[in-house]
Amino acid sequence: MSKIQDGIECLIFSSFMVLLQYHGHGLTSPFESGRLIAINTISLIVALVANMALLLNMARRLSFAVAQPITIVGWFISSILLIALVFAASYGLELPGEDRALTQAFYYAIIAAALYFIIAALMSVTVYGAYKGHYPQEFKLTMSQRTLMLQTISFMVYLLFGALVFYKVEGWQYLDAVYFTNYTLLTIGIGDYAPQTHTGRALLFPYAIGGIVILGLVVGSIRSLVLERGKKKMGSRMVEKKRVEMIKKMQKRGEHKKLTPIGSSEQADELGMTERERRKFEFELMRQIQEHASTRQKWNALFISGSAWMVLWFVGAVVFWKAEHQQEWSYFGALYFSYTSLLTIGYGDYKNFSNSGKPAFVFWSLLAVPTLTIVISNMGDTVVKGIRDLTDYLGEFTILPGESPTRQRAKTLVKSAASRFRKDQDKENLMDEPPGLIAEKEQQEKQGPKRETLATDHIAGQFEQQELEDASEAARRGDQVAKEAHKYHYQLIREFRNVLKHLGETPPRQYTYEEWAWYLKLMGEDEENHSSHRKAPVNPRSEKHGKPDMQQATTDDSEQGKRQWSWIGNRSPLMGEQDEPEWVLERLSITLERELKKRHEEERKKSMNVDTNQKAPSSSGSSKTLEQQEKGVGEDEKRVSYQ
């Protein structure tokens, strides 16, 4: 929420303008205008200090304990000062008459005060949760979050600075220029304000294209950050909910034994499957849960974003209907104006003339356009995709057939399904070979080469070659144990390099069960061994606090792989927010690190033994060891006693 606030905060710079502006005749006030300006200036300075403290905290230049109190107290003070000025203007001044009115700055002050208070209250909840241990006591911004924040601030500064230029060039009021630059950069184009001078029109050429480019960057960042992160979090909740539903249904149908590990041949005969087959059943069931949850999540996201869009449309219409009462707008007319503005059509037949309507439009449009972007994006995953698939299907079988006849396409589909089934059967019999290499070849044929981290891959390649040479050397020495160890390290590094190529794929890579079984085997877990398996709990509880165990898909190796888990349990690798290649890569790294440490320790012990043997005393001119010398002394003593 603090990142969003940083973008909106620049709007409040306009409250630096005089709170009330004289139109027509003079205003009688219990306060002098200089005092109003001074209080407003103090409010703005305090808000800027609070904002700066938050930014320094995000940049890790100021600690959380210092920055958050400054930010929260500063925003509360700014809000209180603005609220006091608003009440002074409302009750201490004469009411607006025919020749005087409250200006746009008055309404911007109301918006600013509301933003300050709401965001400070939310930040207070965040700080309280951080001190209670629910949230981390720091802001760790990712690169995409930092980019979105900087782009949003840049857009607002660009909008306000452009308003200042047109204010000077065209002779408009500054807040009217803000209104103009807002609907220009958002491509609404209402048309009630337009440059009249050649200088203003010439400046519009670079200004408009630059602002639209920045707006496109902001919208793209919002889509990639908010939507993608939201999809992961919402998707995890959907999967968990569907997982619990599926387990309960199986318990009601009496199929819960399929979720219990098989530890004996009697259990296998009773259930009619081996432990590996049972685990594969769990895996496929989890894939079905993921697919169902993904579909539900997409439609839920569309419903939420669509509802937000509808709220902005209808509530915005109410605001403009009330604000433009002097123009005698009907609610339907305001609804029409909101709709054309929300879709950035902007016919210009309805325009905001009131000083309350223009600030409301600026604030409303800055919320409405990103919301519309999110709605369109969610429609692309659901409605638009369905329409596109239906159109392609109808086109192929009607007026736009493909290259091959309809009958031939049907045969091709049947053959494709049959070949896919045979391929799955073949993969089950190839467990001596790493299935990751098979899938890698197929994916490269489909998607082409992917860009990889060259430095990491180069280093891993050197280690891989070294392990292969060490294995060959151990084979020449006849050391079978060392040979197998080096071969195991070689396989770990090879799969590490393969998985490294899967990072960042779109859509994220999903491994088959055979691939997962191979990777788990490299990590020291066997799918045929029930010792590391458990029955999936319906409502998992933490052993320490009795709360739900939310540490899903953990990669912590403190227990060295001894933690029991189920494919449809909360500890499943398919349950976390990490992509599957990220999880596998992290676990392979942990396993490889553990193996290399073990190897280093063994080599250190060997070198210590060699040093001990080299330092052992030996008789001059003789190659006998100390043990041989002691044995010789004992034999001499026996001969003496016999004589």
C-alpha positions in Angstrom: 0.0 0.0 0.0 2.9 2.4 0.6 4.1 1.9 -3.0 0.7 2.9 -4.3 0.6 5.9 -2.0 3.9 7.2 -3.2 2.5 7.5 -6.7 -0.7 9.2 -5.5 1.2 11.5 -3.2 2.4 13.8 -6.0 -1.2 14.8 -6.5 -1.1 16.5 -3.1 1.6 18.9 -4.3 -1.2 20.9 -5.8 -2.5 21.6 -2.3 0.5 24.0 -2.1 -1.8 26.4 -4.0 -3.8 28.9 -2.0 -6.7 27.1 -0.2 -9.2 29.6 -1.3 -9.0 31.8 -4.4 -11.0 35.0 -4.8 -13.5 35.0 -7.7 -15.3 38.3 -8.4 -15.8 40.2 -5.1 -13.8 39.9 -1.9 -14.2 37.3 0.8 -14.6 38.2 4.5 -12.7 35.8 6.7 -11.8 35.6 10.4 -8.3 34.5 9.2 -5.9 36.4 7.0 -5.1 34.7 3.7 -1.4 34.7 4.7 -2.1 32.5 7.8 -4.0 30.0 5.6 -1.1 29.8 3.2 1.4 29.4 6.1 -0.6 26.5 7.7 -1.0 24.9 4.3 2.7 25.2 3.7 3.5 23.6 7.1 1.2 20.7 6.2 2.9 20.2 2.9 6.5 20.3 4.4 5.5 17.8 7.1 4.0 15.5 4.4 7.2 15.8 2.3 9.4 14.9 5.3 7.1 11.9 6.0 7.4 10.8 2.4 11.1 11.2 2.4 11.4 9.0 5.5 9.4 6.3 3.9 11.5 6.4 0.7 14.8 6.3 2.8 13.4 3.3 4.6 12.6 1.5 1.3 16.1 2.3 0.1 17.5 0.8 3.4 19.1 4.1 4.4 16.8 4.6 7.4 15.7 1.9 9.9 12.2 0.7 10.1 11.9 1.7 13.8 12.9 5.3 13.0 11.2 5.8 9.6 7.7 4.4 10.3 6.9 6.7 13.3 8.1 9.7 11.3 6.0 8.7 8.3 2.8 7.9 10.3 3.0 10.9 12.6 3.8 13.2 9.7 0.8 12.1 7.7 -1.5 12.4 10.7 -0.3 15.9 11.4 -0.7 16.9 7.7 -4.2 15.4 7.7 -5.2 17.2 10.8 -3.9 20.6 9.6 -5.7 20.2 6.2 -8.9 19.1 8.0 -8.6 22.2 10.2 -8.2 24.5 7.2 -11.2 22.8 5.4 -13.4 23.4 8.5 -12.1 27.0 8.8 -13.0 27.6 5.1 -16.4 25.9 5.5 -17.6 27.6 8.7 -15.4 30.7 9.1 -16.0 32.1 5.6 -19.2 33.4 4.0 -20.9 30.7 2.0 -20.4 30.8 -1.7 -22.8 33.1 -3.5 -23.4 34.0 -7.2 -20.0 35.7 -7.6 -17.8 33.7 -5.3 -17.0 30.0 -5.0 -14.7 27.5 -3.3 -11.8 26.8 -5.7 -10.4 23.5 -6.9 -7.6 23.8 -4.2 -10.2 23.4 -1.5 -11.4 20.1 -2.9 -7.8 18.9 -3.5 -7.2 19.6 0.2 -10.1 17.4 1.1 -8.7 14.6 -1.1 -5.3 15.1 0.4 -6.5 15.0 4.0 -8.5 11.8 3.3 -5.5 10.1 1.7 -3.1 11.2 4.5 -5.4 9.9 7.2 -6.4 6.6 5.5 -2.9 5.6 4.5 -1.4 6.6 7.9 -4.0 4.4 9.6 -3.2 1.5 7.4 0.5 2.0 8.0 -0.2 2.0 11.8 -1.8 -1.5 11.4 1.3 -2.6 9.4 3.6 -1.4 12.1 1.6 -3.0 14.8 1.6 -6.3 12.9 5.4 -6.0 12.4 6.0 -5.6 16.1 3.8 -8.6 16.8 5.8 -10.7 14.3 3.1 -11.0 11.6 5.1 -8.9 9.1 8.9 -8.4 8.6 10.2 -5.1 10.1 11.6 -3.9 6.8 10.7 -3.2 3.2 12.5 -5.5 0.8 11.5 -4.2 -2.5 12.1 -6.4 -5.5 13.3 -4.9 -8.8 9.8 -4.9 -10.3 8.4 -3.2 -7.2 11.1 -0.5 -7.2 10.5 0.0 -11.0 6.8 0.5 -10.5 7.3 3.0 -7.7 9.8 5.0 -9.7 7.7 5.0 -12.8 4.6 6.1 -10.9 6.4 9.0 -9.3 8.0 9.9 -12.7 4.5 10.0 -14.3 3.0 12.2 -11.6 6.0 14.6 -11.7 5.8 14.7 -15.5 2.0 15.4 -15.3 2.4 18.2 -12.7 5.5 19.8 -14.4 3.7 19.8 -17.7 0.8 21.5 -16.1 3.1 24.2 -14.8 4.5 24.8 -18.4 1.0 25.1 -19.9 -0.1 27.3 -17.0 2.6 29.7 -18.0 2.2 29.4 -21.8 -1.6 29.4 -22.1 -2.3 31.7 -19.1 -4.6 29.2 -17.4 -5.1 28.6 -13.7 -2.6 26.0 -12.5 -5.2 23.5 -11.4 -7.0 23.9 -14.7 -3.7 23.0 -16.4 -3.5 19.9 -14.1 -7.0 18.9 -15.3 -5.9 19.4 -18.9 -2.6 17.4 -18.7 -4.5 14.6 -16.8 -7.1 13.9 -19.5 -4.4 14.5 -22.2 -1.9 11.9 -20.9 -4.7 9.4 -20.1 -5.9 9.9 -23.8 -9.4 10.8 -22.8 -9.4 14.1 -24.6 -12.6 15.8 -23.3 -11.7 19.0 -25.2 -12.9 21.8 -22.9 -9.3 22.9 -22.5 -7.0 22.9 -25.5 -3.8 24.9 -26.4 -4.6 28.1 -28.2 -1.1 29.4 -28.8 1.4 28.1 -31.3 3.9 27.6 -28.5 1.5 25.5 -26.5 0.5 23.4 -29.5 4.2 22.9 -30.4 5.0 21.8 -26.9 2.1 19.4 -26.9 3.8 17.2 -29.6 6.7 15.9 -27.4 4.8 16.3 -24.2 1.9 14.0 -25.1 4.0 11.2 -26.7 6.4 11.2 -23.7 3.6 11.1 -21.2 1.8 8.3 -23.1 5.0 6.2 -23.1 5.5 6.7 -19.4 1.9 5.8 -18.8 2.4 2.6 -20.9 5.3 1.7 -18.7 3.3 2.2 -15.6 0.4 0.1 -16.9 2.8 -2.6 -17.9 4.5 -2.7 -14.5 1.1 -2.8 -12.8 0.0 -5.7 -14.9 3.3 -7.7 -14.4 3.6 -6.9 -10.7 0.1 -6.6 -9.3 -1.5 -9.3 -11.5 1.3 -11.8 -11.4 1.9 -11.6 -7.7 -1.8 -11.5 -7.0 -2.3 -14.6 -9.2 0.4 -16.5 -7.2 -1.1 -15.6 -3.8 -4.7 -16.1 -4.9 -3.8 -19.3 -6.7 -2.1 -20.7 -3.6 -5.3 -20.1 -1.6 -7.5 -21.6 -4.3 -5.3 -24.7 -4.5 -5.4 -25.1 -0.7 -9.2 -24.7 -0.6 -9.7 -27.2 -3.5 -7.2 -29.6 -1.9 -9.2 -29.7 1.4 -12.4 -30.2 -0.6 -10.9 -33.1 -2.6 -9.6 -34.9 0.5 -13.0 -34.6 2.3 -14.8 -36.0 -0.8 -12.4 -39.0 -0.9 -13.0 -39.6 2.8 -16.7 -39.6 2.3 -16.4 -42.0 -0.7 -14.2 -44.3 1.4 -11.1 -43.8 -0.8 -9.0 -42.4 1.9 -6.7 -45.5 1.8 -5.3 -44.3 -1.4 -3.9 -41.4 0.5 -2.2 -43.5 3.1 1.4 -44.7 2.5 1.8 -48.4 1.7 4.3 -50.0 4.1 3.8 -53.7 3.4 3.0 -56.2 0.6 -0.4 -57.0 2.3 -1.4 -53.3 2.0 -0.3 -53.2 -1.6 -2.4 -56.4 -2.4 -5.4 -54.9 -0.6 -5.2 -51.6 -2.4 -4.2 -53.1 -5.7 -1.2 -50.8 -6.3 2.4 -50.3 -5.2 3.6 -47.3 -3.2 5.0 -45.7 -6.4 1.7 -46.1 -8.2 -0.1 -44.7 -5.2 2.2 -41.7 -5.2 1.7 -41.2 -8.9 -2.1 -41.2 -8.2 -1.6 -38.5 -5.6 0.5 -36.5 -8.1 -2.1 -36.7 -10.9 -4.8 -35.8 -8.4 -2.8 -32.7 -7.4 -2.4 -31.7 -11.0 -6.2 -31.9 -11.4 -6.6 -29.7 -8.3 -4.1 -27.2 -9.7 -6.0 -27.0 -13.0 -9.4 -26.6 -11.4 -8.0 -24.0 -9.0 -6.3 -22.1 -11.8 -9.6 -21.9 -13.8 -11.5 -20.7 -10.7 -8.8 -18.2 -9.9 -9.0 -16.6 -13.3 -12.8 -16.2 -13.2 -12.6 -14.8 -9.6 -10.0 -12.3 -10.6 -12.2 -11.2 -13.5 -15.2 -10.9 -11.1 -13.2 -8.8 -8.6 -11.6 -6.5 -11.1 -14.9 -6.2 -13.0 -16.7 -5.3 -9.8 -14.2 -2.7 -9.0 -14.7 -1.2 -12.5 -18.4 -1.2 -12.0 -18.1 0.5 -8.6 -15.9 3.2 -10.2 -18.4 3.7 -13.0 -21.5 4.0 -10.9 -20.0 5.8 -7.9 -18.1 8.2 -10.2 -21.4 8.9 -12.0 -23.0 9.9 -8.6 -20.1 12.2 -7.8 -20.2 14.0 -11.2 -24.0 14.1 -11.0 -23.9 16.0 -7.7 -20.8 18.1 -8.7 -22.4 19.4 -11.9 -25.8 20.1 -10.6 -25.6 23.7 -11.9 -25.5 22.2 -15.4 -28.6 20.2 -14.5 -27.0 16.8 -15.4 -29.3 13.8 -14.9 -27.8 10.7 -13.4 -28.0 8.9 -16.7 -26.1 11.8 -18.3 -23.4 11.5 -15.6 -23.4 7.7 -16.2 -22.8 8.3 -19.9 -20.0 10.8 -19.2 -18.3 8.3 -16.7 -18.6 5.5 -19.2 -17.1 7.4 -22.1 -14.3 8.7 -19.9 -13.6 5.3 -18.3 -13.1 3.8 -21.8 -11.0 6.9 -22.8 -13.4 7.7 -25.6 -14.1 11.3 -24.5 -16.7 12.7 -26.9 -16.6 16.1 -25.2 -20.4 16.6 -25.2 -20.4 16.5 -21.4 -17.7 18.5 -19.6 -16.8 19.3 -16.0 -17.2 23.0 -15.4 -17.4 23.1 -11.6 -14.5 23.5 -9.3 -15.5 20.3 -7.4 -16.0 18.2 -10.5 -12.5 18.8 -12.0 -10.5 17.6 -8.9 -12.9 14.6 -8.6 -12.3 13.8 -12.2 -8.5 13.9 -11.9 -8.5 11.6 -8.8 -11.1 9.3 -10.3 -9.5 8.9 -13.7 -6.1 8.0 -12.2 -7.8 5.1 -10.4 -10.1 4.2 -13.3 -7.6 3.7 -16.1 -5.4 1.2 -14.3 -8.5 -0.7 -13.2 -9.7 -0.9 -16.7 -6.3 -2.3 -17.7 -6.6 -5.0 -15.1 -10.1 -5.9 -16.3 -9.0 -6.2 -19.9 -6.0 -8.4 -18.9 -8.3 -10.7 -16.9 -10.7 -10.9 -19.8 -7.8 -12.0 -22.0 -7.4 -15.1 -19.8 -11.0 -16.0 -19.7 -13.7 -14.4 -22.0 -11.4 -13.3 -24.8 -9.6 -16.7 -24.8 -12.9 -18.5 -25.0 -14.1 -16.4 -27.9 -10.8 -16.8 -29.7 -10.8 -20.5 -29.4 -14.5 -20.7 -30.4 -13.8 -18.5 -33.5 -10.8 -20.6 -34.5 -12.9 -23.8 -34.1 -15.8 -22.5 -36.2 -13.5 -21.1 -38.8 -11.6 -24.3 -39.3 -14.8 -26.3 -39.8 -16.7 -23.7 -41.9 -15.4 -20.9 -44.1 -11.7 -20.9 -43.1 -10.5 -24.5 -43.1 -6.9 -25.4 -42.3 -4.3 -26.8 -44.7 -5.7 -30.4 -44.2 -9.3 -31.6 -44.6 -11.5 -32.0 -41.6 -11.4 -35.8 -41.6 -7.6 -35.7 -41.7 -7.5 -33.2 -38.8 -9.7 -35.5 -36.7 -7.4 -38.5 -37.4 -4.4 -36.3 -36.5 -6.0 -35.4 -33.1 -6.6 -39.1 -32.4 -3.1 -40.1 -33.3 -1.7 -37.3 -31.3 -3.6 -38.4 -28.2 -2.5 -42.0 -28.7 1.1 -41.1 -29.2 1.0 -39.0 -26.1 -0.3 -42.0 -24.1 2.4 -44.3 -25.5 5.0 -41.6 -24.7 3.8 -41.6 -21.1 4.0 -45.4 -20.9 7.5 -45.3 -22.4 8.6 -42.7 -19.8 7.5 -45.0 -17.0 10.1 -47.6 -18.2 13.0 -45.2 -18.5 13.7 -44.6 -14.8 17.3 -45.6 -15.3 17.7 -42.5 -17.5 17.1 -39.0 -16.2 13.7 -38.0 -17.5 14.7 -34.4 -17.3 16.8 -34.8 -20.4 13.9 -36.3 -22.3 11.5 -33.5 -21.4 14.2 -30.9 -22.0 14.6 -32.0 -25.6 10.8 -31.9 -26.2 10.5 -28.5 -24.7 13.4 -27.1 -26.8 11.6 -28.4 -29.9 8.4 -26.6 -28.9 9.8 -23.4 -27.4 13.3 -23.0 -28.9 16.4 -22.1 -27.0 16.0 -20.1 -23.8 18.4 -17.4 -22.5 20.2 -18.7 -19.4 22.5 -17.4 -16.8 25.8 -17.8 -18.6 28.2 -17.2 -15.7 26.5 -19.7 -13.4 26.2 -22.2 -16.2 29.9 -21.8 -17.1 31.0 -22.4 -13.5 28.7 -25.4 -13.2 30.0 -26.8 -16.5 33.6 -26.7 -15.2 32.5 -28.6 -12.0 30.7 -31.1 -14.2 33.8 -31.8 -16.3 35.9 -32.0 -13.2 33.6 -34.6 -11.6 33.6 -36.6 -14.8 37.4 -36.7 -14.9 37.6 -37.6 -11.2 35.2 -40.5 -11.8 37.4 -41.8 -14.7 40.5 -41.5 -12.5 38.8 -43.4 -9.7 37.8 -46.1 -12.1 41.4 -46.5 -13.3 42.5 -46.9 -9.6 39.8 -49.4 -9.0 38.1 -47.3 -6.4 34.5 -48.2 -7.0 33.2 -46.1 -4.0 34.9 -42.9 -5.2 33.8 -43.6 -8.8 30.1 -43.8 -7.8 30.4 -40.7 -5.6 31.9 -38.6 -8.5 29.3 -40.0 -10.8 26.5 -38.9 -8.4 28.0 -35.4 -8.2 28.2 -35.3 -12.0 24.5 -36.1 -12.2 23.6 -33.5 -9.7 25.6 -30.7 -11.5 24.2 -31.8 -14.9 20.6 -31.6 -13.7 21.4 -28.3 -12.0 22.4 -26.9 -15.4 19.3 -28.3 -17.1 16.9 -26.9 -14.5 18.7 -23.6 -14.7 17.5 -23.3 -18.3 13.9 -23.6 -17.1 13.8 -20.5 -15.0 11.7 -17.6 -16.2 9.8 -19.6 -18.8 6.3 -18.4 -19.7 4.1 -20.2 -18.7 6.2 -21.6 -15.9 7.5 -25.1 -16.5 5.6 -28.0 -14.9 7.4 -31.3 -14.6 6.0 -34.7 -15.1 5.8 -37.3 -12.4 8.8 -39.2 -13.8 10.9 -36.0 -13.8 9.9 -35.3 -10.2 10.7 -38.9 -9.2 14.2 -38.5 -10.8 14.9 -35.2 -9.1 13.7 -36.5 -5.8 15.9 -39.5 -6.2 18.9 -37.2 -6.7 17.9 -35.4 -3.5 18.0 -38.6 -1.6 14.2 -39.4 -1.6 12.8 -42.5 -3.2 9.2 -42.5 -4.4 9.0 -46.3 -3.7 10.1 -45.9 -0.1 7.2 -45.0 2.2 9.4 -43.8 5.1 9.4 -40.2 3.9 5.7 -40.2 2.9 2.6 -39.5 5.0 -1.1 -39.2 4.7 -2.2 -35.7 3.7 -3.8 -33.8 6.6 -7.0 -32.0 6.0 -6.2 -29.0 8.3 -2.5 -29.0 9.0 -1.4 -27.6 12.3 2.0 -26.3 13.4 3.7 -28.3 16.1 4.9 -25.2 18.0 2.0 -22.8 17.9 -1.0 -24.9 17.0 -1.7 -22.6 14.0 -2.1 -23.7 10.4 1.2 -24.9 9.0 1.7 -22.4 6.2 5.4 -23.3 5.4 4.4 -25.0 2.2 6.9 -26.5 -0.2 9.8 -25.7 2.2 13.3 -26.0 0.9 14.9 -25.9 4.4 17.2 -28.9 4.6 17.8 -28.7 8.3 16.1 -32.1 8.6 18.2 -33.5 5.7 15.2 -34.6 3.7 13.6 -36.6 6.6 10.4 -34.6 6.8 7.4 -36.6 5.7 5.1 -35.2 3.1 2.4 -36.0 0.6 1.9 -34.8 -2.9 -1.5 -33.3 -1.9 -0.4 -32.2 1.5 0.6 -28.7 2.6 4.3 -29.7 2.4 4.0 -30.7 -1.2 6.4 -29.0 -3.7 3.3 -28.2 -5.8 1.7 -26.2 -3.0 4.2 -23.3 -2.6 4.3 -20.0 -4.4 7.6 -20.8 -6.0 7.7 -22.1 -9.5 8.6 -25.7 -9.8 12.1 -25.1 -11.4 12.9 -22.7 -8.6 12.0 -25.3 -6.0 14.0 -28.0 -7.7 17.0 -25.8 -8.3 17.1 -24.7 -4.7 16.9 -28.3 -3.4 19.5 -29.5 -5.9 21.8 -26.7 -4.7 21.3 -27.8 -1.0 22.0 -31.4 -1.9 25.1 -30.6 -3.9 26.4 -28.3 -1.2 25.9 -31.1 1.4 27.7 -33.6 -0.8 30.6 -31.3 -1.5 31.0 -30.6 2.2 31.1 -34.3 2.9 33.7 -34.8 0.2 35.8 -32.0 1.5 35.6 -33.5 5.0 36.7 -36.9 3.8 39.6 -35.4 1.9 40.7 -33.5 4.9 40.7 -36.6 7.1 42.8 -38.5 4.4 45.3 -35.7 4.3 45.6 -35.7 8.1 46.2 -39.5 8.1 48.9 -39.1 5.5 50.7 -36.3 7.5 50.6 -38.5 10.6 52.2 -41.4 8.8 54.9 -39.2 7.3 55.8 -37.8 10.8 56.1 -41.2 12.4 59.7 -42.0 13.7 61.8 -44.6 11.8 65.3 -46.1 12.5 68.3 -44.8 10.6 69.2 -46.8 7.5 66.0 -49.0 7.8 62.6 -48.8 6.2 60.8 -50.6 9.0 57.9 -48.9 10.7 57.6 -48.4 14.4 55.3 -51.4 14.7 57.8 -53.7 12.9 60.7 -52.4 15.1 58.7 -53.2 18.3 58.0 -56.7 16.9 61.7 -57.2 16.3 62.6 -56.2 19.9 60.1 -58.7 21.3 61.6 -61.6 19.3 65.2 -60.7 20.6 63.9 -60.8 24.2 62.5 -64.2 23.6 65.8 -65.6 22.3 67.7 -64.2 25.3 65.4 -65.9 27.7 65.5 -69.2 25.9 69.3 -69.3 26.0 
